[in-house]
Amino acid sequence: NSATMRFVLMIGVAVASLFAQDTRGRVQGIVTDSSAAVIAGSSVTLVNDGTGVSVAQQTNQAGQYLFDLVLPGNYSVKVEMQGFKGFLQKN
């Protein structure tokens, strides 16, 4: 039953290139359900816990998302999709 499936969220955080000498990074990942099927069109929101500033986007056909040029700080990632239980990853 898709209404009871939970999101499984894979989060990757990469440091900006050393050559660019930039302090910004990226948050990226793939949204899947409990059977490891990718969830395209999921709403993914990245929230800076210190400032409250948020940015949202949808996953692509491969279930992937990417937030680039992210400033250092503590963040929460929220994933939502109709018919699924939402997912929140803090810090």
PDB file of N, CA, C and O in Angstrom:
ATOM      1  N   ASN A   1       0.851  -1.172   0.000  1.00  0.00           N
ATOM      2  CA  ASN A   1       0.000   0.000   0.000  1.00  0.00           C
ATOM      3  C   ASN A   1       0.895   1.232   0.000  1.00  0.00           C
ATOM      4  O   ASN A   1       1.663   1.447   0.938  1.00  0.00           O
ATOM      5  N   SER A   2       0.796   2.038  -1.048  1.00  0.00           N
ATOM      6  CA  SER A   2       1.688   3.195  -1.177  1.00  0.00           C
ATOM      7  C   SER A   2       1.436   4.244  -0.101  1.00  0.00           C
ATOM      8  O   SER A   2       2.322   5.047   0.188  1.00  0.00           O
ATOM      9  N   ALA A   3       0.256   4.254   0.493  1.00  0.00           N
ATOM     10  CA  ALA A   3      -0.035   5.244   1.527  1.00  0.00           C
ATOM     11  C   ALA A   3       0.783   4.995   2.786  1.00  0.00           C
ATOM     12  O   ALA A   3       1.003   5.914   3.574  1.00  0.00           O
ATOM     13  N   THR A   4       1.229   3.777   2.978  1.00  0.00           N
ATOM     14  CA  THR A   4       1.988   3.480   4.181  1.00  0.00           C
ATOM     15  C   THR A   4       3.485   3.355   3.906  1.00  0.00           C
ATOM     16  O   THR A   4       4.267   3.164   4.838  1.00  0.00           O
ATOM     17  N   MET A   5       3.892   3.458   2.645  1.00  0.00           N
ATOM     18  CA  MET A   5       5.321   3.393   2.333  1.00  0.00           C
ATOM     19  C   MET A   5       6.026   4.612   2.884  1.00  0.00           C
ATOM     20  O   MET A   5       5.476   5.713   2.898  1.00  0.00           O
ATOM     21  N   ARG A   6       7.227   4.408   3.330  1.00  0.00           N
ATOM     22  CA  ARG A   6       8.014   5.512   3.843  1.00  0.00           C
ATOM     23  C   ARG A   6       9.093   5.836   2.833  1.00  0.00           C
ATOM     24  O   ARG A   6       9.553   4.958   2.104  1.00  0.00           O
ATOM     25  N   PHE A   7       9.494   7.082   2.786  1.00  0.00           N
ATOM     26  CA  PHE A   7      10.599   7.481   1.938  1.00  0.00           C
ATOM     27  C   PHE A   7      11.903   6.997   2.543  1.00  0.00           C
ATOM     28  O   PHE A   7      12.073   6.990   3.762  1.00  0.00           O
ATOM     29  N   VAL A   8      12.795   6.606   1.704  1.00  0.00           N
ATOM     30  CA  VAL A   8      14.162   6.336   2.108  1.00  0.00           C
ATOM     31  C   VAL A   8      14.984   7.394   1.395  1.00  0.00           C
ATOM     32  O   VAL A   8      14.909   7.519   0.173  1.00  0.00           O
ATOM     33  N   LEU A   9      15.743   8.133   2.124  1.00  0.00           N
ATOM     34  CA  LEU A   9      16.448   9.276   1.568  1.00  0.00           C
ATOM     35  C   LEU A   9      17.933   9.057   1.688  1.00  0.00           C
ATOM     36  O   LEU A   9      18.458   8.791   2.769  1.00  0.00           O
ATOM     37  N   MET A  10      18.601   9.173   0.558  1.00  0.00           N
ATOM     38  CA  MET A  10      20.049   9.088   0.554  1.00  0.00           C
ATOM     39  C   MET A  10      20.572  10.497   0.363  1.00  0.00           C
ATOM     40  O   MET A  10      20.263  11.145  -0.637  1.00  0.00           O
ATOM     41  N   ILE A  11      21.350  10.971   1.300  1.00  0.00           N
ATOM     42  CA  ILE A  11      21.862  12.333   1.251  1.00  0.00           C
ATOM     43  C   ILE A  11      23.362  12.289   1.091  1.00  0.00           C
ATOM     44  O   ILE A  11      24.066  11.573   1.804  1.00  0.00           O
ATOM     45  N   GLY A  12      23.827  13.059   0.153  1.00  0.00           N
ATOM     46  CA  GLY A  12      25.266  13.200  -0.018  1.00  0.00           C
ATOM     47  C   GLY A  12      25.643  14.657   0.134  1.00  0.00           C
ATOM     48  O   GLY A  12      24.967  15.532  -0.406  1.00  0.00           O
ATOM     49  N   VAL A  13      26.687  14.923   0.844  1.00  0.00           N
ATOM     50  CA  VAL A  13      27.173  16.282   0.990  1.00  0.00           C
ATOM     51  C   VAL A  13      28.595  16.302   0.465  1.00  0.00           C
ATOM     52  O   VAL A  13      29.458  15.562   0.937  1.00  0.00           O
ATOM     53  N   ALA A  14      28.825  17.148  -0.505  1.00  0.00           N
ATOM     54  CA  ALA A  14      30.148  17.230  -1.113  1.00  0.00           C
ATOM     55  C   ALA A  14      30.742  18.595  -0.835  1.00  0.00           C
ATOM     56  O   ALA A  14      30.030  19.600  -0.822  1.00  0.00           O
ATOM     57  N   VAL A  15      32.021  18.630  -0.617  1.00  0.00           N
ATOM     58  CA  VAL A  15      32.722  19.886  -0.401  1.00  0.00           C
ATOM     59  C   VAL A  15      33.046  20.483  -1.763  1.00  0.00           C
ATOM     60  O   VAL A  15      33.365  19.757  -2.705  1.00  0.00           O
ATOM     61  N   ALA A  16      32.964  21.789  -1.864  1.00  0.00           N
ATOM     62  CA  ALA A  16      33.278  22.464  -3.122  1.00  0.00           C
ATOM     63  C   ALA A  16      34.713  22.152  -3.536  1.00  0.00           C
ATOM     64  O   ALA A  16      35.562  21.820  -2.709  1.00  0.00           O
ATOM     65  N   SER A  17      34.949  22.264  -4.794  1.00  0.00           N
ATOM     66  CA  SER A  17      36.262  21.959  -5.354  1.00  0.00           C
ATOM     67  C   SER A  17      37.364  22.747  -4.651  1.00  0.00           C
ATOM     68  O   SER A  17      37.209  23.936  -4.371  1.00  0.00           O
ATOM     69  N   LEU A  18      38.471  22.076  -4.373  1.00  0.00           N
ATOM     70  CA  LEU A  18      39.590  22.754  -3.732  1.00  0.00           C
ATOM     71  C   LEU A  18      40.178  23.831  -4.632  1.00  0.00           C
ATOM     72  O   LEU A  18      40.694  24.841  -4.156  1.00  0.00           O
ATOM     73  N   PHE A  19      40.094  23.606  -5.924  1.00  0.00           N
ATOM     74  CA  PHE A  19      40.646  24.569  -6.859  1.00  0.00           C
ATOM     75  C   PHE A  19      39.872  25.879  -6.848  1.00  0.00           C
ATOM     76  O   PHE A  19      40.449  26.940  -7.087  1.00  0.00           O
ATOM     77  N   ALA A  20      38.584  25.819  -6.576  1.00  0.00           N
ATOM     78  CA  ALA A  20      37.765  27.026  -6.568  1.00  0.00           C
ATOM     79  C   ALA A  20      37.928  27.806  -5.269  1.00  0.00           C
ATOM     80  O   ALA A  20      37.562  28.980  -5.216  1.00  0.00           O
ATOM     81  N   GLN A  21      38.457  27.199  -4.240  1.00  0.00           N
ATOM     82  CA  GLN A  21      38.620  27.809  -2.933  1.00  0.00           C
ATOM     83  C   GLN A  21      37.330  28.477  -2.464  1.00  0.00           C
ATOM     84  O   GLN A  21      37.331  29.628  -2.026  1.00  0.00           O
ATOM     85  N   ASP A  22      36.259  27.748  -2.563  1.00  0.00           N
ATOM     86  CA  ASP A  22      34.934  28.234  -2.213  1.00  0.00           C
ATOM     87  C   ASP A  22      34.464  27.474  -0.978  1.00  0.00           C
ATOM     88  O   ASP A  22      34.697  26.271  -0.864  1.00  0.00           O
ATOM     89  N   THR A  23      33.806  28.166  -0.057  1.00  0.00           N
ATOM     90  CA  THR A  23      33.330  27.521   1.167  1.00  0.00           C
ATOM     91  C   THR A  23      31.970  26.867   0.975  1.00  0.00           C
ATOM     92  O   THR A  23      31.500  26.161   1.867  1.00  0.00           O
ATOM     93  N   ARG A  24      31.330  27.085  -0.163  1.00  0.00           N
ATOM     94  CA  ARG A  24      30.007  26.515  -0.404  1.00  0.00           C
ATOM     95  C   ARG A  24      30.121  25.053  -0.834  1.00  0.00           C
ATOM     96  O   ARG A  24      31.137  24.633  -1.387  1.00  0.00           O
ATOM     97  N   GLY A  25      29.076  24.298  -0.574  1.00  0.00           N
ATOM     98  CA  GLY A  25      29.052  22.884  -0.932  1.00  0.00           C
ATOM     99  C   GLY A  25      27.758  22.544  -1.643  1.00  0.00           C
ATOM    100  O   GLY A  25      27.096  23.416  -2.204  1.00  0.00           O
ATOM    101  N   ARG A  26      27.405  21.272  -1.615  1.00  0.00           N
ATOM    102  CA  ARG A  26      26.158  20.840  -2.237  1.00  0.00           C
ATOM    103  C   ARG A  26      25.517  19.763  -1.396  1.00  0.00           C
ATOM    104  O   ARG A  26      26.187  19.021  -0.678  1.00  0.00           O
ATOM    105  N   VAL A  27      24.210  19.695  -1.503  1.00  0.00           N
ATOM    106  CA  VAL A  27      23.442  18.631  -0.871  1.00  0.00           C
ATOM    107  C   VAL A  27      22.726  17.926  -2.015  1.00  0.00           C
ATOM    108  O   VAL A  27      22.000  18.555  -2.785  1.00  0.00           O
ATOM    109  N   GLN A  28      22.930  16.636  -2.120  1.00  0.00           N
ATOM    110  CA  GLN A  28      22.317  15.884  -3.212  1.00  0.00           C
ATOM    111  C   GLN A  28      21.911  14.517  -2.729  1.00  0.00           C
ATOM    112  O   GLN A  28      22.418  14.030  -1.718  1.00  0.00           O
ATOM    113  N   GLY A  29      21.004  13.900  -3.442  1.00  0.00           N
ATOM    114  CA  GLY A  29      20.572  12.569  -3.043  1.00  0.00           C
ATOM    115  C   GLY A  29      19.574  11.984  -4.002  1.00  0.00           C
ATOM    116  O   GLY A  29      19.259  12.571  -5.038  1.00  0.00           O
ATOM    117  N   ILE A  30      19.077  10.815  -3.644  1.00  0.00           N
ATOM    118  CA  ILE A  30      18.083  10.092  -4.421  1.00  0.00           C
ATOM    119  C   ILE A  30      16.948   9.726  -3.471  1.00  0.00           C
ATOM    120  O   ILE A  30      17.191   9.233  -2.369  1.00  0.00           O
ATOM    121  N   VAL A  31      15.713   9.965  -3.894  1.00  0.00           N
ATOM    122  CA  VAL A  31      14.545   9.619  -3.082  1.00  0.00           C
ATOM    123  C   VAL A  31      13.983   8.300  -3.603  1.00  0.00           C
ATOM    124  O   VAL A  31      13.665   8.167  -4.785  1.00  0.00           O
ATOM    125  N   THR A  32      13.867   7.325  -2.696  1.00  0.00           N
ATOM    126  CA  THR A  32      13.311   6.019  -3.039  1.00  0.00           C
ATOM    127  C   THR A  32      12.262   5.620  -2.015  1.00  0.00           C
ATOM    128  O   THR A  32      12.194   6.183  -0.923  1.00  0.00           O
ATOM    129  N   ASP A  33      11.448   4.642  -2.383  1.00  0.00           N
ATOM    130  CA  ASP A  33      10.492   4.107  -1.417  1.00  0.00           C
ATOM    131  C   ASP A  33      11.111   2.899  -0.714  1.00  0.00           C
ATOM    132  O   ASP A  33      12.283   2.590  -0.928  1.00  0.00           O
ATOM    133  N   SER A  34      10.344   2.230   0.106  1.00  0.00           N
ATOM    134  CA  SER A  34      10.882   1.125   0.905  1.00  0.00           C
ATOM    135  C   SER A  34      11.296  -0.079   0.063  1.00  0.00           C
ATOM    136  O   SER A  34      12.011  -0.953   0.553  1.00  0.00           O
ATOM    137  N   SER A  35      10.858  -0.138  -1.196  1.00  0.00           N
ATOM    138  CA  SER A  35      11.271  -1.234  -2.083  1.00  0.00           C
ATOM    139  C   SER A  35      12.438  -0.825  -2.976  1.00  0.00           C
ATOM    140  O   SER A  35      12.806  -1.565  -3.888  1.00  0.00           O
ATOM    141  N   ALA A  36      13.023   0.349  -2.724  1.00  0.00           N
ATOM    142  CA  ALA A  36      14.158   0.906  -3.469  1.00  0.00           C
ATOM    143  C   ALA A  36      13.782   1.441  -4.844  1.00  0.00           C
ATOM    144  O   ALA A  36      14.665   1.717  -5.656  1.00  0.00           O
ATOM    145  N   ALA A  37      12.498   1.592  -5.120  1.00  0.00           N
ATOM    146  CA  ALA A  37      12.063   2.220  -6.373  1.00  0.00           C
ATOM    147  C   ALA A  37      12.216   3.732  -6.240  1.00  0.00           C
ATOM    148  O   ALA A  37      11.855   4.303  -5.211  1.00  0.00           O
ATOM    149  N   VAL A  38      12.751   4.386  -7.278  1.00  0.00           N
ATOM    150  CA  VAL A  38      12.935   5.829  -7.209  1.00  0.00           C
ATOM    151  C   VAL A  38      11.584   6.524  -7.290  1.00  0.00           C
ATOM    152  O   VAL A  38      10.647   6.024  -7.912  1.00  0.00           O
ATOM    153  N   ILE A  39      11.502   7.686  -6.648  1.00  0.00           N
ATOM    154  CA  ILE A  39      10.269   8.471  -6.618  1.00  0.00           C
ATOM    155  C   ILE A  39      10.511   9.781  -7.367  1.00  0.00           C
ATOM    156  O   ILE A  39      11.044  10.735  -6.801  1.00  0.00           O
ATOM    157  N   ALA A  40      10.123   9.822  -8.628  1.00  0.00           N
ATOM    158  CA  ALA A  40      10.252  11.031  -9.444  1.00  0.00           C
ATOM    159  C   ALA A  40       9.154  12.019  -9.055  1.00  0.00           C
ATOM    160  O   ALA A  40       8.039  11.617  -8.720  1.00  0.00           O
ATOM    161  N   GLY A  41       9.472  13.301  -9.101  1.00  0.00           N
ATOM    162  CA  GLY A  41       8.488  14.339  -8.819  1.00  0.00           C
ATOM    163  C   GLY A  41       8.238  14.611  -7.356  1.00  0.00           C
ATOM    164  O   GLY A  41       7.299  15.332  -7.017  1.00  0.00           O
ATOM    165  N   SER A  42       9.055  14.051  -6.476  1.00  0.00           N
ATOM    166  CA  SER A  42       8.926  14.332  -5.044  1.00  0.00           C
ATOM    167  C   SER A  42       9.351  15.763  -4.768  1.00  0.00           C
ATOM    168  O   SER A  42      10.256  16.280  -5.424  1.00  0.00           O
ATOM    169  N   SER A  43       8.712  16.401  -3.814  1.00  0.00           N
ATOM    170  CA  SER A  43       9.103  17.736  -3.390  1.00  0.00           C
ATOM    171  C   SER A  43      10.163  17.611  -2.299  1.00  0.00           C
ATOM    172  O   SER A  43       9.929  16.993  -1.260  1.00  0.00           O
ATOM    173  N   VAL A  44      11.332  18.204  -2.546  1.00  0.00           N
ATOM    174  CA  VAL A  44      12.428  18.170  -1.583  1.00  0.00           C
ATOM    175  C   VAL A  44      12.707  19.609  -1.152  1.00  0.00           C
ATOM    176  O   VAL A  44      12.937  20.478  -1.993  1.00  0.00           O
ATOM    177  N   THR A  45      12.687  19.858   0.149  1.00  0.00           N
ATOM    178  CA  THR A  45      12.925  21.193   0.687  1.00  0.00           C
ATOM    179  C   THR A  45      14.153  21.159   1.576  1.00  0.00           C
ATOM    180  O   THR A  45      14.253  20.327   2.477  1.00  0.00           O
ATOM    181  N   LEU A  46      15.088  22.065   1.321  1.00  0.00           N
ATOM    182  CA  LEU A  46      16.295  22.220   2.129  1.00  0.00           C
ATOM    183  C   LEU A  46      16.114  23.477   2.969  1.00  0.00           C
ATOM    184  O   LEU A  46      15.872  24.555   2.427  1.00  0.00           O
ATOM    185  N   VAL A  47      16.230  23.347   4.299  1.00  0.00           N
ATOM    186  CA  VAL A  47      16.023  24.466   5.217  1.00  0.00           C
ATOM    187  C   VAL A  47      17.289  24.698   6.033  1.00  0.00           C
ATOM    188  O   VAL A  47      17.802  23.779   6.671  1.00  0.00           O
ATOM    189  N   ASN A  48      17.794  25.936   6.008  1.00  0.00           N
ATOM    190  CA  ASN A  48      18.909  26.307   6.867  1.00  0.00           C
ATOM    191  C   ASN A  48      18.347  26.466   8.267  1.00  0.00           C
ATOM    192  O   ASN A  48      17.543  27.366   8.512  1.00  0.00           O
ATOM    193  N   ASP A  49      18.762  25.598   9.198  1.00  0.00           N
ATOM    194  CA  ASP A  49      18.200  25.605  10.548  1.00  0.00           C
ATOM    195  C   ASP A  49      18.530  26.883  11.312  1.00  0.00           C
ATOM    196  O   ASP A  49      17.774  27.281  12.198  1.00  0.00           O
ATOM    197  N   GLY A  50      19.637  27.527  10.988  1.00  0.00           N
ATOM    198  CA  GLY A  50      20.032  28.742  11.683  1.00  0.00           C
ATOM    199  C   GLY A  50      19.290  29.982  11.227  1.00  0.00           C
ATOM    200  O   GLY A  50      18.976  30.855  12.036  1.00  0.00           O
ATOM    201  N   THR A  51      19.006  30.066   9.924  1.00  0.00           N
ATOM    202  CA  THR A  51      18.379  31.269   9.371  1.00  0.00           C
ATOM    203  C   THR A  51      16.911  31.087   9.010  1.00  0.00           C
ATOM    204  O   THR A  51      16.178  32.066   8.867  1.00  0.00           O
ATOM    205  N   GLY A  52      16.483  29.841   8.865  1.00  0.00           N
ATOM    206  CA  GLY A  52      15.109  29.566   8.448  1.00  0.00           C
ATOM    207  C   GLY A  52      14.893  29.693   6.951  1.00  0.00           C
ATOM    208  O   GLY A  52      13.783  29.466   6.470  1.00  0.00           O
ATOM    209  N   VAL A  53      15.925  30.051   6.206  1.00  0.00           N
ATOM    210  CA  VAL A  53      15.816  30.193   4.750  1.00  0.00           C
ATOM    211  C   VAL A  53      15.655  28.806   4.138  1.00  0.00           C
ATOM    212  O   VAL A  53      16.379  27.874   4.489  1.00  0.00           O
ATOM    213  N   SER A  54      14.697  28.679   3.218  1.00  0.00           N
ATOM    214  CA  SER A  54      14.465  27.384   2.590  1.00  0.00           C
ATOM    215  C   SER A  54      14.414  27.516   1.076  1.00  0.00           C
ATOM    216  O   SER A  54      14.113  28.580   0.536  1.00  0.00           O
ATOM    217  N   VAL A  55      14.711  26.427   0.416  1.00  0.00           N
ATOM    218  CA  VAL A  55      14.611  26.340  -1.040  1.00  0.00           C
ATOM    219  C   VAL A  55      14.056  24.954  -1.354  1.00  0.00           C
ATOM    220  O   VAL A  55      14.407  23.972  -0.700  1.00  0.00           O
ATOM    221  N   ALA A  56      13.183  24.885  -2.363  1.00  0.00           N
ATOM    222  CA  ALA A  56      12.539  23.615  -2.696  1.00  0.00           C
ATOM    223  C   ALA A  56      12.704  23.313  -4.176  1.00  0.00           C
ATOM    224  O   ALA A  56      12.864  24.212  -5.001  1.00  0.00           O
ATOM    225  N   GLN A  57      12.663  22.036  -4.486  1.00  0.00           N
ATOM    226  CA  GLN A  57      12.687  21.584  -5.872  1.00  0.00           C
ATOM    227  C   GLN A  57      12.084  20.191  -5.935  1.00  0.00           C
ATOM    228  O   GLN A  57      11.816  19.572  -4.906  1.00  0.00           O
ATOM    229  N   GLN A  58      11.871  19.703  -7.152  1.00  0.00           N
ATOM    230  CA  GLN A  58      11.342  18.360  -7.339  1.00  0.00           C
ATOM    231  C   GLN A  58      12.435  17.427  -7.832  1.00  0.00           C
ATOM    232  O   GLN A  58      13.366  17.842  -8.523  1.00  0.00           O
ATOM    233  N   THR A  59      12.301  16.148  -7.459  1.00  0.00           N
ATOM    234  CA  THR A  59      13.255  15.168  -7.956  1.00  0.00           C
ATOM    235  C   THR A  59      13.023  14.937  -9.448  1.00  0.00           C
ATOM    236  O   THR A  59      11.909  15.088  -9.949  1.00  0.00           O
ATOM    237  N   ASN A  60      14.108  14.565 -10.151  1.00  0.00           N
ATOM    238  CA  ASN A  60      13.999  14.297 -11.579  1.00  0.00           C
ATOM    239  C   ASN A  60      13.475  12.872 -11.808  1.00  0.00           C
ATOM    240  O   ASN A  60      13.073  12.198 -10.860  1.00  0.00           O
ATOM    241  N   GLN A  61      13.479  12.419 -13.057  1.00  0.00           N
ATOM    242  CA  GLN A  61      12.947  11.093 -13.392  1.00  0.00           C
ATOM    243  C   GLN A  61      13.708   9.953 -12.718  1.00  0.00           C
ATOM    244  O   GLN A  61      13.172   8.858 -12.549  1.00  0.00           O
ATOM    245  N   ALA A  62      14.961  10.215 -12.335  1.00  0.00           N
ATOM    246  CA  ALA A  62      15.768   9.198 -11.644  1.00  0.00           C
ATOM    247  C   ALA A  62      15.660   9.325 -10.128  1.00  0.00           C
ATOM    248  O   ALA A  62      16.382   8.645  -9.400  1.00  0.00           O
ATOM    249  N   GLY A  63      14.757  10.197  -9.640  1.00  0.00           N
ATOM    250  CA  GLY A  63      14.580  10.388  -8.207  1.00  0.00           C
ATOM    251  C   GLY A  63      15.659  11.241  -7.562  1.00  0.00           C
ATOM    252  O   GLY A  63      15.738  11.311  -6.335  1.00  0.00           O
ATOM    253  N   GLN A  64      16.491  11.892  -8.370  1.00  0.00           N
ATOM    254  CA  GLN A  64      17.620  12.663  -7.864  1.00  0.00           C
ATOM    255  C   GLN A  64      17.259  14.126  -7.627  1.00  0.00           C
ATOM    256  O   GLN A  64      16.384  14.691  -8.284  1.00  0.00           O
ATOM    257  N   TYR A  65      17.963  14.718  -6.665  1.00  0.00           N
ATOM    258  CA  TYR A  65      17.862  16.157  -6.426  1.00  0.00           C
ATOM    259  C   TYR A  65      19.252  16.692  -6.139  1.00  0.00           C
ATOM    260  O   TYR A  65      20.146  15.946  -5.738  1.00  0.00           O
ATOM    261  N   LEU A  66      19.431  17.995  -6.349  1.00  0.00           N
ATOM    262  CA  LEU A  66      20.718  18.639  -6.108  1.00  0.00           C
ATOM    263  C   LEU A  66      20.485  20.079  -5.693  1.00  0.00           C
ATOM    264  O   LEU A  66      19.833  20.847  -6.401  1.00  0.00           O
ATOM    265  N   PHE A  67      21.028  20.436  -4.535  1.00  0.00           N
ATOM    266  CA  PHE A  67      21.077  21.825  -4.097  1.00  0.00           C
ATOM    267  C   PHE A  67      22.549  22.205  -4.156  1.00  0.00           C
ATOM    268  O   PHE A  67      23.365  21.664  -3.410  1.00  0.00           O
ATOM    269  N   ASP A  68      22.885  23.129  -5.039  1.00  0.00           N
ATOM    270  CA  ASP A  68      24.281  23.509  -5.259  1.00  0.00           C
ATOM    271  C   ASP A  68      24.558  24.868  -4.613  1.00  0.00           C
ATOM    272  O   ASP A  68      23.636  25.648  -4.377  1.00  0.00           O
ATOM    273  N   LEU A  69      25.812  25.141  -4.335  1.00  0.00           N
ATOM    274  CA  LEU A  69      26.263  26.412  -3.754  1.00  0.00           C
ATOM    275  C   LEU A  69      25.611  26.670  -2.395  1.00  0.00           C
ATOM    276  O   LEU A  69      25.160  27.781  -2.117  1.00  0.00           O
ATOM    277  N   VAL A  70      25.565  25.647  -1.561  1.00  0.00           N
ATOM    278  CA  VAL A  70      24.968  25.717  -0.231  1.00  0.00           C
ATOM    279  C   VAL A  70      26.003  26.275   0.746  1.00  0.00           C
ATOM    280  O   VAL A  70      27.129  25.785   0.824  1.00  0.00           O
ATOM    281  N   LEU A  71      25.603  27.302   1.483  1.00  0.00           N
ATOM    282  CA  LEU A  71      26.491  27.901   2.476  1.00  0.00           C
ATOM    283  C   LEU A  71      26.660  26.971   3.675  1.00  0.00           C
ATOM    284  O   LEU A  71      25.758  26.186   3.968  1.00  0.00           O
ATOM    285  N   PRO A  72      27.781  27.040   4.369  1.00  0.00           N
ATOM    286  CA  PRO A  72      27.982  26.204   5.557  1.00  0.00           C
ATOM    287  C   PRO A  72      26.896  26.454   6.605  1.00  0.00           C
ATOM    288  O   PRO A  72      26.415  27.578   6.749  1.00  0.00           O
ATOM    289  N   GLY A  73      26.519  25.423   7.320  1.00  0.00           N
ATOM    290  CA  GLY A  73      25.515  25.543   8.374  1.00  0.00           C
ATOM    291  C   GLY A  73      24.846  24.208   8.620  1.00  0.00           C
ATOM    292  O   GLY A  73      25.192  23.201   8.004  1.00  0.00           O
ATOM    293  N   ASN A  74      23.883  24.211   9.526  1.00  0.00           N
ATOM    294  CA  ASN A  74      23.072  23.029   9.802  1.00  0.00           C
ATOM    295  C   ASN A  74      21.797  23.119   8.985  1.00  0.00           C
ATOM    296  O   ASN A  74      21.156  24.169   8.934  1.00  0.00           O
ATOM    297  N   TYR A  75      21.431  22.021   8.349  1.00  0.00           N
ATOM    298  CA  TYR A  75      20.276  22.002   7.457  1.00  0.00           C
ATOM    299  C   TYR A  75      19.359  20.840   7.781  1.00  0.00           C
ATOM    300  O   TYR A  75      19.774  19.826   8.342  1.00  0.00           O
ATOM    301  N   SER A  76      18.095  21.016   7.410  1.00  0.00           N
ATOM    302  CA  SER A  76      17.114  19.939   7.445  1.00  0.00           C
ATOM    303  C   SER A  76      16.641  19.718   6.016  1.00  0.00           C
ATOM    304  O   SER A  76      16.546  20.655   5.223  1.00  0.00           O
ATOM    305  N   VAL A  77      16.347  18.457   5.702  1.00  0.00           N
ATOM    306  CA  VAL A  77      15.815  18.105   4.390  1.00  0.00           C
ATOM    307  C   VAL A  77      14.459  17.450   4.606  1.00  0.00           C
ATOM    308  O   VAL A  77      14.326  16.489   5.364  1.00  0.00           O
ATOM    309  N   LYS A  78      13.450  17.993   3.919  1.00  0.00           N
ATOM    310  CA  LYS A  78      12.093  17.459   4.025  1.00  0.00           C
ATOM    311  C   LYS A  78      11.677  16.941   2.648  1.00  0.00           C
ATOM    312  O   LYS A  78      11.862  17.626   1.642  1.00  0.00           O
ATOM    313  N   VAL A  79      11.113  15.725   2.606  1.00  0.00           N
ATOM    314  CA  VAL A  79      10.651  15.126   1.356  1.00  0.00           C
ATOM    315  C   VAL A  79       9.170  14.826   1.481  1.00  0.00           C
ATOM    316  O   VAL A  79       8.718  14.247   2.469  1.00  0.00           O
ATOM    317  N   GLU A  80       8.414  15.234   0.453  1.00  0.00           N
ATOM    318  CA  GLU A  80       6.974  14.998   0.451  1.00  0.00           C
ATOM    319  C   GLU A  80       6.530  14.548  -0.929  1.00  0.00           C
ATOM    320  O   GLU A  80       7.066  14.987  -1.947  1.00  0.00           O
ATOM    321  N   MET A  81       5.536  13.661  -0.947  1.00  0.00           N
ATOM    322  CA  MET A  81       4.930  13.199  -2.193  1.00  0.00           C
ATOM    323  C   MET A  81       3.551  12.689  -1.847  1.00  0.00           C
ATOM    324  O   MET A  81       3.381  11.939  -0.886  1.00  0.00           O
ATOM    325  N   GLN A  82       2.571  13.091  -2.626  1.00  0.00           N
ATOM    326  CA  GLN A  82       1.207  12.653  -2.367  1.00  0.00           C
ATOM    327  C   GLN A  82       1.143  11.125  -2.374  1.00  0.00           C
ATOM    328  O   GLN A  82       1.704  10.478  -3.259  1.00  0.00           O
ATOM    329  N   GLY A  83       0.465  10.558  -1.391  1.00  0.00           N
ATOM    330  CA  GLY A  83       0.319   9.117  -1.274  1.00  0.00           C
ATOM    331  C   GLY A  83       1.402   8.456  -0.446  1.00  0.00           C
ATOM    332  O   GLY A  83       1.368   7.245  -0.230  1.00  0.00           O
ATOM    333  N   PHE A  84       2.381   9.253   0.027  1.00  0.00           N
ATOM    334  CA  PHE A  84       3.474   8.731   0.830  1.00  0.00           C
ATOM    335  C   PHE A  84       3.546   9.483   2.154  1.00  0.00           C
ATOM    336  O   PHE A  84       3.129  10.637   2.249  1.00  0.00           O
ATOM    337  N   LYS A  85       4.072   8.825   3.155  1.00  0.00           N
ATOM    338  CA  LYS A  85       4.352   9.486   4.424  1.00  0.00           C
ATOM    339  C   LYS A  85       5.553  10.381   4.212  1.00  0.00           C
ATOM    340  O   LYS A  85       6.529   9.960   3.590  1.00  0.00           O
ATOM    341  N   GLY A  86       5.510  11.600   4.708  1.00  0.00           N
ATOM    342  CA  GLY A  86       6.624  12.537   4.566  1.00  0.00           C
ATOM    343  C   GLY A  86       7.857  12.081   5.337  1.00  0.00           C
ATOM    344  O   GLY A  86       7.778  11.226   6.219  1.00  0.00           O
ATOM    345  N   PHE A  87       8.979  12.662   4.991  1.00  0.00           N
ATOM    346  CA  PHE A  87      10.258  12.323   5.620  1.00  0.00           C
ATOM    347  C   PHE A  87      10.987  13.606   5.985  1.00  0.00           C
ATOM    348  O   PHE A  87      11.029  14.537   5.180  1.00  0.00           O
ATOM    349  N   LEU A  88      11.560  13.675   7.179  1.00  0.00           N
ATOM    350  CA  LEU A  88      12.329  14.826   7.622  1.00  0.00           C
ATOM    351  C   LEU A  88      13.643  14.347   8.199  1.00  0.00           C
ATOM    352  O   LEU A  88      13.666  13.533   9.122  1.00  0.00           O
ATOM    353  N   GLN A  89      14.745  14.857   7.650  1.00  0.00           N
ATOM    354  CA  GLN A  89      16.082  14.553   8.165  1.00  0.00           C
ATOM    355  C   GLN A  89      16.667  15.850   8.696  1.00  0.00           C
ATOM    356  O   GLN A  89      16.872  16.795   7.933  1.00  0.00           O
ATOM    357  N   LYS A  90      16.939  15.907   9.992  1.00  0.00           N
ATOM    358  CA  LYS A  90      17.513  17.101  10.593  1.00  0.00           C
ATOM    359  C   LYS A  90      19.018  16.970  10.683  1.00  0.00           C
ATOM    360  O   LYS A  90      19.568  15.869  10.723  1.00  0.00           O
ATOM    361  N   ASN A  91      19.680  18.142  10.715  1.00  0.00           N
ATOM    362  CA  ASN A  91      21.146  18.223  10.837  1.00  0.00           C
ATOM    363  C   ASN A  91      21.849  17.476   9.735  1.00  0.00           C
ATOM    364  O   ASN A  91      23.079  17.448   9.696  1.00  0.00           O
TER     365      ASN A  91
END
